Amino acid sequence: MATAVATRRSSFYETLGPALYGLIESDVVDPVRNPYAPGAGQRPPELAGRDRELKQFEVVLERVARDRPERSLILTGLRGVGKTVLLNAFRSMAIRRLWGTGKIEARPEQSIRRPVAAALHMALRELAPRHRAPDRIEQVLGVLKAFAMAKSGDAKPAKGPQWQPGIDVPAVRGRADSGDLEIDLTELFVDAASVATDLGVGIALFVDEMQDVQPADVSALCAACHELSQSGGPLIVVGAGLPHLPSVLSASKSYSERLFRYVRIDRLAREAADVALTMPADEEGVTFEREALDALYEATDGYPFFVQAYGKVTWDMALDTPITAEDVRMAAPEAEAELAVGFFGSRYERATPAERDYMRAMASLGDEPVPTSDVAVVLERKPSSLSPARDSLIKKGLIYSAERGQIGFTVPHFGKYLRKQQV
């Protein structure tokens, strides 16, 4: 992108002549002042179209503060819709309410025991300075340390020195250290919640990529949340994951459908997408022509990551305000090239040849979720013979099971990307 943008700007400055070349720093579409932020989980300058979700979480915080029962919260959606951004916004809201907070990112190969211990340690450290009974805090920290160091019954003995959490109190024996994660996590959550109760606040544990939590750990997490919902402890779990996360939770515990409040995060409506582009630009004295906004929405379909990606490249490509549809047209190949490498290509490279064939067959059927039987027809294979490739792609987070017998891409526009690769 840098080459194309630099060439266009260099040509533009040459037309100005030497007398005006020194005005480069005052260029109204200065790339240094580019406000858009297409980073992974990076908060955009304007969090547009998420007022409903923010108000919902504000209600959750207020209800917990008033000792009213409230369910934990699960955000689901495709990649690039802003789940992590919203998760971080929720955490900021909880911190402003003086809650204790901690966050983890689940990994398929890792138990949640140590990450949860670290996250709750952070939450308790946030609450400890305001607590009037240091002995009480030390007791719960001792339970937390015991939980962190406990080994599951089926865990293999570790070689070398035993891992030690950075908790400067003795481990408490006989509490949250049985090795059974369901029992231990429940006891830990109850004890941690009791500290928040003493202060009249709550604790929020944020779990990103929640679909990657191991099945046994999902069961333990649900059981612990269930116990808290019955006892009224002010500790909530706020998870975020791909569209099939509800089915992952339901397969673990049948009551999970009533245990969590599910919020589907989707692409932005046209008005919200326009606001995400125009509000940051207005602050820099830059405007968009209506036709430019039309072109940007057509290119991005309102997916927040794409809105930021195309907005950033279009800004860098534009030479003056207002930004025009021609600027968008010039920027589109550069934006697509960046996404092809960083957003689509990096995921495609993780797939094996057989998995790539499976995804290309999906892409040939369109962009919406498709029946697995149709994929088998395209590949001229029996559906059962394709199960290993399908299951592996699901584990890698490249596709998801939309409903029984159907699969879809977890990344918007991935089918379009694959079809272009085949041309």
C-alpha angles and dihedrals in degrees: 000000000000092000095053094044093046092049093051094047093045090054090048093052091048089059090054093062129224093290093063100034091092090065091073092108091058094051105140092224095046111171089216088065094046103142101195122106117196095173127133106271091348113145112244118231089251118034093207127181097017101095093112093054093045091051091048091055091046087058090050091053092047094048092050090048088055092049093250120146114258135175125236115255133240124194117199134181147112122296114278097031094106104258094143091045090053091045090055091047090054090050091052089051091052092048090052087055088055093248123152110249140184134172136205135181111219121230124196094229097046133078114231093229098096097035091050090048091053093046094049090045088059091047093051092047088056091053100038099079091059096047116101096208112064090180090060092053091048090051093054092043088053090054089048091052091050090050092050093050098043117109125219115245092246095044118120116241110266120239120230127008116355115255113254124201117226094251113127098210133082116269114254112233123221098027126090090343104097094110091240102113094204092056095039096047092048092052092046093050092049093050094045091048090053090062090053089049090056089058098041093242136094144242123235123196112197117204118190122194087019093170087071094063109116114257095247090048091049088055091050092048092051092048092051092049089048091055091049092050089055096045095040095233112170097239120111133182117220110194133184127195150131123305094269093058093101090057090049090054093043092052088054100048124006091214093058089095088067095034098065137042108230120213119187113213113205139171119296123269115243095261093050092047090052090050091051088058103035103042096061090041093051090058088058094046094253126128137190128227113236091244090055091055089048090054093046094051091048090052097044103033085216096289104152097225091051091046089057094042096050091040092055096049093043091052091050091048096047119092102192144009133297097049108228139209087253089059089053091048091052092047098046097082091049093049091047091049092052092048091046090060105033105027107026106017097052089056095044091053090059091064126090120234091262091049091049090053089052093051093046089053089051091049092052088060095056140265101290124081111286135201114266088226090062090053089053090052091052091050092041090232136123111264091235092058090057095053095095092054092045094048092047091051090051091051090050090053094240097117134015137205103253091188136329109316096005133097134188139181116268090212120069115239091012091126090053090051092051093048090053090051090057095052 
